[in-house]
Amino acid sequence: MEKIDRTLTPEGPDSEVRVPTGISGLDDVLCGGFPGGHFYLIEGDPGAGKTTLGMQFLMEGRSRGEKGLYVTLSESKRELRAIARSHGWSLDGIDIFELSDIEDRLKPERQYTVFHPAEIELNETTKRILDEVDRLQPARVVFDSLSELRLLAREDLRYRRQILALKQYFSARDCTVLLLDDCTGAKGGESSLQSISHGVLFLERLNIDYGVPRRRLSVVKMRGAEFREGFHDFAIRRGGLTVYPRLVAAEHPAAMGTETAASGVAELDTLLGGGLARGSSALLMGPAGAGKSTLISQYAAAEAGRGGKVACYIYEETRGTFLARSRSLGIDLLPYIESGTIHLQQVDPAEMSPDEFAWGVRKAVEAGTRMIVIDSLNGYLNAMPTERHLLIQMHELLTYLAQQGVLTLLTVAQHGILGGMLQVPVEVSYLADAVIMLRFFEAAGEVRQAISVVKKRHGQHERTIRELAFSSQGIRIGEPLAAFHGVLTGTPLFGGAEGSLLQDVAEG
């Protein structure tokens, strides 16, 4: 699959070698990693993931045969090793220098009278750190956290000078340094510290009304280096940070094809002018119970039957309900799921951010998936009401899928069931290349279903309205209902002969 490679590689004597972080998504954001041999500030709220990031950075260096030093100014070695064990890690081979010797500072001989304690303690602390660096000669160093140095300095000017001294010291060594700062106790010195650093990474923890907190990061600056701007979601789970870079469709161009995908129902393909084009998106709209999920099940089964991979993301039904309903209508998806041709994922929106969802879809496409199903957009949009610009994110995702030649099927449930113009919770029809409308209508004292295609950008389609029916033998679509009227008023009625409607199929 062709895509733009944004990773920078050395091309001359002035090119900087990138230092990978050990977090693939973060390396993607940084276009390969941190430019080596510089000072970097990692800012964030308590609990944002700074310590975990620092550990992964040093473990990546260990795997590459590089010496690493973790300078802990507040936590003990025991606490750090406990954090590592919670992720299934071992810090063996990484030097840990601990400065949390509070009891030693409380000894009577350490109670200074002539000099301010801050001047003595800060200088002694810095000297002990530099002596350890001279002894070990590490290639990677993590300071966790700067809050202790800030408290020892007492004043912003003294604090800034101390950080500048550290920067000058490390600038003479081929060493990449991460400074972790939770900004607690800061009085406005953060901006000056950002100006000192070669790069600044900000980690944010956002509490929402329901579900797990959202975490996201952004690169505030990176001198003389390319990086991916904007906010990028990430999660902390066992095994460390997982970063989900913001999807930029323009970075993934691909050749467009003209192939169409059939549904396996001849009448439906006729209604669509032969089928749906690869690299397009189709939106199925209609009230609850009109048959949207059944139609996408049919498309998924037809694609899997041709050997194409399908990824289905369901929000509103459980996995068991989705499979049982499809099977009752003659569409058995289980064999395809067991063979790996269909990937069926029940999405818990309270646990998943939009960027994480888009990242999962992207990985499925890179693994060869030819069809993506999202059922439904109501669940996607309504379950994440605190997220802004979701429609822009959806537009970017659909553009990416189109460029990869993937057929995307989406459903959206309209408010209400019968009577009046049915409203959608958010206008999304402009995003789709094709719009398939499902409706209930009344005829001969019965409530029946109808289907029509109201939009298709790729090729011709029928403008007729046909009856739609479901049974254990599958999906049936009738002849055009010439006597059908009232669609635009929101109350479809059929005034033709009863014999022109689909008849019940005997259950066998």
ROKOLVEX-578241 format. One record per residue: x, y, z of N, C-alpha, C in turn. Coordinates in steps of 0.2 Angstrom, whole numbers, plus 5000, padded with zeros to 4 digits. Atoms other than C-alpha are relative to their C-alpha. Layout:
<rs>
XYZXYZXYZ/...
</rs>
This chain:
<rs>
500449945000500050005000500450065000/499549955000500850164995499850065005/500149954995500950305008500650055000/499449964999502050455012500449985006/499550024994503550415023500250075003/499949944997503650565035500750005004/499450014996505150495044500650034997/499449965003506750605042500649955001/499450045000508350515038500650054999/499549955001510050595039500250004992/499849995007510550655022500750044999/499449965000512150755026500350015006/499749994994513350805039499650045005/500349964995512150935047499349965002/500650044999510650805047500049975007/500050034993510150755065499749935000/500350075000509850575069499450005005/500650014995508150535077500149955005/499950054994508150445094499349985001/500750024999506550335094499850005008/500249994993505550345110499849935002/500350074998504950155110499250005000/500750005001503150215107499950024993/500050005007502750185089499550064998/500449945002501350315088500350065001/499749944999502350445096500650014995/499549995006503750415084499750024994/500349985006502550435070499850085001/500149934999502050605078500650044999/499449965001503850655079500449994994/499750025006504250585062500749975001/499550044998505450465069500350005007/499850004994505850515086500350075002/499749944998506750655096500650014996/499349995002508250735087500549995005/499650024995509650665096500550065003/499549964996510850755109499750075002/500349934998509550895115499649995006/500449994994508550945130499350004998/500750005002506650905129499650015007/500449994995505350965141499349964999/500650045001503850845144499650025006/500549974995502450935153499449975000/500650035000500850875159499750005007/500450014994499550855173500349945004/499950074997499850725187499649954997/500450055003499350565180499950004993/500049995007499550615162500449944997/499650055003500850475159500750024999/499349985001502550565160500549955002/499650054997503350435171500149944995/500150065004502750295160500450014993/499649985006503450385144500750005001/499250004999505150415152500249935001/499850065000505250235156500149964994/500050035006504850175139500550034996/499549965004506050305132500749965002/499450034998507450225142500149934999/500050075002506950045139500149994992/499850005007507050085120500750004999/499349995000508750145123500449935002/499750064998509249985132499949954995/500150055005508549875118500550014994/499549985005509749975107500750005002/499350004997511249945118500350075002/499849934997511250125125499950005007/500150004993511550165143499550065001/500649954998510050255152500150015007/500049984993509950345168499350045002/500649974998508350385177500250045007/499949964994508550525190499350025003/500649994997507150525202500150055006/500049954994506950675213499550005005/500650004995505350635222499849935001/500250074998504950445220500649965001/499550054998505950305227500149954994/499950055005506750165217499549955001/500650054999505450045225499450024996/500649985004504050145218500150004993/499950015007504750155201500049934998/500050075002505049975200499349975001/500750025000503249945206499650024994/500349975006502650055192500249964994/499750045005503749955180499649935000/500350075000503049785186499350004998/500750005002501249845184499950004992/500050015007501649855165500349944997/499750065002502549695165500750014998/499349985002504249775163500549995006/499450014996505949755171500550064999/499549955001507149905174500749985001/499350024999508649795175500450034994/499649975005510049875165499950074999/500149925000509450055168500250025007/499749974994510350155181499450055003/500549964996509150235194500450045005/499749964995509850385204499550035004/500649984995508750425219500350065004/499849944996508850595227499450025006/500549994995507350575239500249995007/499750024993508450575255499850065005/500349954996507250685265500350005007/499850014993507850615282500750035001/499349974999509650665278500050085000/500149935000509150845275499850035007/500349974994508350855292500549995006/499550004995509950815302500250075002/499849934997510550955314500550034996/499449975004512150975304499850034994/500249975007511151015288499650065001/500449944999510251165296500450064999/499649955001511151305288499850075003/500249944997511251475297500250064996/499749945004512351585286499750014993/500350005007511751535269499349985000/500650035001510051505263500049934998/500050085001509651315263499949994992/500150025007509051325245500650014996/499450005003510751385239500449945000/499650064999511651245247499749944997/500350065002510451105243499950004993/500150005007510151155225500749984997/499350015002512051165222500249935001/499850074998512350995231499649954996/500450045004510850915222500349994992/499850005007511450965205500749974999/499450035000513250915209500049935000/500150074999512750745214499749974993/500350025006511750725198500650004994/499550005005513150775187500649965001/499550054998514450665196499849944997/500250065002513350525192500049994992/500050005007513150565174500849994997/499350015002515050585173500349935001/499850074999515250415180499749954995/500450055004513950325169500150014993/500049985007514150425153499449974996/500650025003512350385148499850034993/500349975007511550415130499350035001/500749974999509850445137499950015008/500149984993509350535154499350025000/500749974999507650565161500050035007/500149974993507350685176499350005002/500750004998505750655185500050025008/500249955005505250775190500350075002/499749934998505750965190499750035006/500449974994504551005204500550015006/499550004994505950965217500550054999/499549955002507251075208499650075001/500349935000505951215207499950025008/500149994993505551195226500750025003/499349994997507451195230500250074998/499849935003507751355219499650065004/500449954996506351455228499850064995/500149945005506551585214500049984993/500050015007506151585196500750014996/499449985003507751665191500649955002/499550054998508851545201499849934997/500250065003507851395194500250004993/499850005007508051455176500849994999/499250015000509951475179500249935001/499850074998510051305186499949954994/500250045006509151225171500550024994/499549985005510251325159500749975001/499450034998511751265168500049924998/500150075002511151085165500049994993/500050015007510851115147500750014997/499349995003512551185144500549945002/499750064998513251035153499949944995/500250065005512350905142500150024993/499949985007512651005126500749984998/499350035002514450945127500049934999/500050075001513950765127499449984995/500450035005513050655115499449975004/500550034996511550635126499350034999/500749975001509650655124499750005007/500249994993508850725140499250015000/500749994999506950715145499950035007/500149974993506450835159499250005001/500750014999504750785166499850055005/500249954996503750925174499250005000/500750004999502050915182499750075001/500249934999502051105184499750025007/500349984993501451095202500550055004/499649954997502051245212500350054995/499749965005502551335196499650075001/500349944999502251525197500250044994/499949965006502451575179500749994997/499450015003504151505175500049954995/500150055005503451375163500250024993/499949975006503551485148500850014999/499249995001505451525151500349934999/499750065001505851345153499849974993/500150025006504951305137500550034995/499649975005506051435128500749975001/499350034999507651345135500049944996/500050075003507151175129500050004992/500050015008507451115111499349984998/500750025002505751035111499650005006/500550004995504151035121499449954998/500550045001502950895123499550015005/500549994995501250925132499549945000/500550054999500250785139499450025005/500649984996498450815145499549955002/500550054998497250715155499350045001/500749965000495350775152499549955003/500650044996493950715164499450024996/500649995003492350695155499449985004/500650014996490550675161499949925001/500150074999490550485158500549964997/499450045003491850355155500650025002/499449994997493650345157500350074997/499849945002494650505156500450004993/499749995006495250565139500850025001/499349975000497150585136500250024993/499849985007497950675122500750045001/499449965000499650755118500150044994/499849965006500350885107500750025000/499349975001502050945101500050085000/500149935000502151125107500550034995/499449975004503851155098500549944999/499550055002505251055090500550044995/499649965004506651165084500449974994/499750025006507251135066499849934998/500150075001506350975065499249994998/500750015003504750915056499649955006/500450044996503350845067499250014998/500750005002501450815066499650045005/500449964996500450955073499349985002/500750024998498850955082500049965006/500150054995498150845096500049934998/500050085002498350655096499849975007/500250044994497450545108500549945002/499650064998498350415118499749975006/500350044995497950285131500649975004/499650034996498850215146499749935002/500250074998498650025148500649965002/499450054998499649875154500449994994/499650005005501149885143500250074998/499849935001501350075143499550044996/500449955004500750225132499949974993/500250015007499850195116499850064997/500249945003499750345105499749994993/500450015006498550365091500050074996/499949945003499150495079499450024996/500649975004497850615071500149984993/500050025007497350545054500050064995/500049955006497850655039499949974994/500250045006497050585023500550024995/499549985005498250685012500649965000/499350045000499750585018499949934998/500150075003498950425011499749994994/500350005006498650444993500049934997/500050065004498250294982499650004994/500350005006497650254965499349985001/500750015000495750254962499849954995/500250055005494950104954499250014998/500750005003493250074945499649945002/500450074998492749904953499450025004/500650004996491049884960499949945004/500250064996490449774974499349995000/500750035000488849674973499849985007/500250024994487749644987499849935001/500250075000487249464982499250005000/500750005001485449524980499950044993/500049975007485149554961499650065000/500549945000483649674964500350065003/499749944996484649784976500650034995/499549975004486149794964499750034994/500349965005484949844950499850075002/500249934997484249984961500650045000/499449965000486050044963500450014994/499750005006486450034945500649964999/499550055001487549884946500449985007/499650024994488249894964500350075003/499749944997489250014975500850004998/499350005002490950074969500549995006/499450004995492550034978500350075001/499849934999493250184986499550055001/500649964998491550254990499749995006/500450014994490450275005499350004999/500750005000488650235007499750005006/500449994994487450295020499349975000/500650034999485950195025499650035005/500449964996484550305032499349975001/500750024999482950265040499849995008/500250014993481950235056500349945003/499850064997482350105069499649944998/500450065002481849935063499949994993/500150005007481849975045500449954996/499650055004483249855040500750024998/499349975002484849955039500549955002/499550054997485849825050500049944996/500150065004485149685040500450014993/499749985007485749765023500750005001/499350005000487449795029500349935002/499850074998487549615036500049964993/500050035007487149555018500650024996/499449985004488449665010500749975003/499450034997489749595023500149934998/500050075002489249415019500249994993/499950015008489349445000500850024999/499349995001491049525002500549955003/499650064997491749385013500049944996/500150055005491049265001500450004994/499549995005492149334988500750005002/499350004997493649324999500350065002/499849944997493749505004499950015007/500049994993494149555021499550065002/500549954998492749655031500150015007/500049984993492849755047499450035002/500649974998491249785056500050035007/500049974993491049905071499350025002/500750004998489449895080500050045007/500049964994488950025093499349995004/500650004997487149995097499749935002/500150074998486949805097500649965003/499550044998487849675106500349954994/499750045005488949555096499549944999/500550065001487749405100499450024997/500649985003486249505095500150014993/499949985007486949565079500149934996/499950065003487449385074499449965000/500650044999485849305080499550034995/500549975004484749435070500249984993/499850025007485749405054499949934998/500150075001485749215056499249984999/500750025001483849215058499750034993/500249985007483749305041500449974994/499750045005484749175032500750034998/499349975001486449275034500449985005/499650034994487649175044500750034999/499349975001489249275047500549965005/499650034996489949165060500649964997/499550035004490949055048500650044998/499549955002491749205041500450035005/499749974994492149275058500649955003/499650054998492949115063500649994996/499450015005494049105047500450075000/499749945000494549285050499950054994/500249965005493749355035499750065002/500449944997492549465045500350015007/499849984993493149555060499450045003/500649974997491649605071500250025007/499849974994492049725085499450045003/500549964996490749785098500450065003/499649944997491349965102499750025006/500249974993491250025120500250084999/499849935001491250215116500250045006/499849964994491450265134500849985002/499350024999493150175133500550024994/499649995006493750235116499950074997/500049935003494250405109499950004992/500050005007493950455091500649984996/499450025004495750445086500249935001/499850074999495950275094499549964995/500450045005494450215083500350014993/499849995007495150295067500749965000/499450045001496850215071499949924999/500250075001496050045073499749984993/500250015007495150065056500650004995/499549995004496750125048500549935000/499750064999497649965055499749944996/500450055003496249855048500150014992/499949995007496449935031500749984998/499350025002498349915031500149925000/499950085000498049725035499649974994/500350035006497049705019499250015000/500749994999495249755024499750034994/500349975006494149795008499450035002/500649974998492549845017500050025007/500149984993492249945033499250025001/500749994999490549945041500050035007/500149964994490050075055499250005001/500750004999488350035063499950025008/500249955004487850165068500450065001/499849934998488350345067499750035006/500349974994487150385080500449985006/499650024995488150285092500750035000/499449975000489750355086500050075002/500149934999489150535087499850015007/500349994993488050525103500449985006/499750024995489150425113500650045002/499449954998490550555113499850074999/500249935001489650715115500550055002/499649954998491050805123500650014995/499550005005492150775108499850054995/500149955005492250925096500249984993/499850015007492350925077500049924998/500050075002491850735076499850004992/500250005007491050775059500750014995/499449995003492750835053500449945000/499650065000493650685059499749944996/500350055005492350575050500150014993/499849995007492650665034500749984998/499350025001494450635036500149934999/499950075000494250455039499749974994/500350025006493050435024500450014994/499649985005494250525013500649955000/499550054999495650405019499849944997/500250065002494650255016499850004992/500150005008494150314998500650004997/499350005003495950344994500349935000/499750075000496350164999499549954996/500450045004494950094988499549965004/500450044995493950035003499250024999/500749995000492050025002499750015007/500249994993491250105018499350005000/500750004999489550075024499850025007/500249974994488750175037499250005001/500750004999487050175045499850065005/500349944995486050325054499349995001/500750014998484450305063499750075000/500449945000483150445060499550005006/500449994994482150505075499349984998/500750025002480350435075500049944996/500250065004479550285067499550014994/500649995005477950335058499850075001/500349935000477250505053500550055000/499649945000478050665049500749994997/499350005003479750705041500449985005/499650024995480950605050500750045000/499449964999482450695057500649965002/499450034998484250645058500350045006/499749974994485250685074500550054998/499549955002486550775064500149984992/500050015007486750805045500649974998/499450045002487950675038499949984993/500150035007487250635021500450034995/499649965005488350765012500749965000/499450035000489850655018500049944995/500050075003489250495009500050014992/500050005008489450454990499349984998/500750025002487750364990499650005006/500550004994486250375001499449964998/500550055000485050235003499550015005/500549994996483350275010499549955002/500550054998482250155020499450035004/500649974997480450195025499549945002/500650044999478950115032499450034996/500649975003477350135023499449955001/500650034998475550085025499649974993/500350035005474649965013499549945002/500550064998473049855015500049985007/500150024993473049875033500649985003/499450034998474849825035500650055000/499449965000476549915039500549964996/499550035004477749875026500750044999/499449965001479549935021500150014993/499949985007480150025006500850025000/499349985001481950064999500050044994/499949965006482550194987500750035001/499449975000484150264982499950084998/500149935001484150454983500650044998/499449975002485950494979500649954998/499450045002487450414970500550044996/499649965003488950504965500449964994/499750045005489750364955499649954996/500450045004488750304941499250025001/500749995000486850294938499749965005/500350044995485550224949499250014998/500749995000483650194949499750055004/500349954996482550324955499349985002/500650034998481150204959500049995007/500150024993480450154976499749934999/500250075000480349964979499949985007/500250034994479649864992500649955003/499550044997480849785004499749955006/500350054995480449625014500649955003/499550054997481449505026499749945002/500350064997481149325030500649955001/499550054999482149175035500449984994/499750025006482549145017500450064997/499649955002483449315016499650064998/500249945002483149485008499650004993/500350005006481849514995499850074998/500249935003481549674984499549994995/500550015005480049694974500050054994/500049955006479549784958499950075002/500149934999479549974957499250015002/500749994998477950034966499850074997/500249945004477250154953499450045004/500549974997475750194964500250035007/499749984993476850244979500050085000/500049935000476550424984500150035008/499949974994476850544999500749995004/499450014997478650505002500350075002/499849944998479150685002499650045006/500349984994477850725015500149975006/499850034994478550605027499549945002/500550064999476950485026499949964994/500050045006477250365012499349965000/500650045001475650285006500049964993/500050045006475350144993499350004998/500750005003473750164982499949954995/500050055005474050024970499649945002/500350074999473349844969500449965005/499650044995473749734983500449944997/499650065003474349594971500750034998/499449985002475749704966500650015006/499550004995476549694983500349935001/499650074999477749554989499549965005/500450054996476849404996500449965005/499750034995477249315012500349934997/499650065002478549175009499949955006/500150054995478049015017500749985004/499450024996479248965031500149934999/499950075001480148805028500549985005/
</rs>
